[in-house]
Amino acid sequence: MIGRVAVSVALLVAPAVASAQAYRCSLPTTLTSIHPDLASASQPQRRLPIGGYTLAITWAPQYCRDHRRDPSAQFECGDGKGGGNRFGFTLHGLWPDGVGKDWPQYCTSTPLLPPALIARHLCTTPSAQLMQHEWAKHGTCIAGSDPAAYFARSSGLYAKVRYPQMDVLSRRRLTVGAFAAAMARANPGLDADMVRITATRQGWLDELWICLDKRFGYTRCPAHQGGLSPRAALKIWRGAR
């Protein structure tokens, strides 16, 4: 299906179930329109062997600070007056990595996601269009995967992650390395070098990327993975509260 589609979902399809980091999440009766996400000249199809995976997790208070006025962010970010939904860490996606610096993407064209599937995972990844993008760009490259299996796998991995006290950390002078170490202490089997941290140009926490092996177990991040130096200063926006 190539055109844009408006998706209506009754609340009984997926009640207001919050993920571990959705402090408050109520599904709308009508989801926003989504459109296909396809390979392009700037984002070409790449079918490459998989060397591991990255679980990408976004710090929602910072995302909403930067995107609150975007119409596409209204479900996640609301009107900024204390009502509506409120999130902490949200699932960006599960990305297959290549053996080297390049990664597979857009391995096959795919139709729009089913409305019920979107509703089931919207309190984990609070953007229907982002879900379409993640499946099209990344999920289609995972052998034997279909949309239901892909989102079950990614949301299951996300649900297992635990986080340090973000309000406490936000009030301290912090480095990327110290934050990675705090993540490691909160998660048995996760070492600080298995996490990559990204931030805005002003040094505010943006995302954390957890490196996984081909069996989806925690593993040391490769040198080319990206992220900030452990010595870099890091600030955490905790929102208007």
Secondary structure, DSSP 4 states (H G I P E B T S, - for coil): --S-EEEE--GGGS-S---TTEEE----SEEEEE------SSS--B-----EEEEEEEEHHHHHHHHTT-GGGHHHHTTSSS-S-EESEEEEEEEEE-SSS---B--S---PPPHHHHHHHTTTS--HHHHHHHHHHTGGGSTT--HHHHHHHHHHHHHH-----HHHHTTS-EEHHHHHHHHHHHSTT--GGGEEEEE-TTSBEEEEEEEE-TTS-B-PPPGGG----TTSEEB------
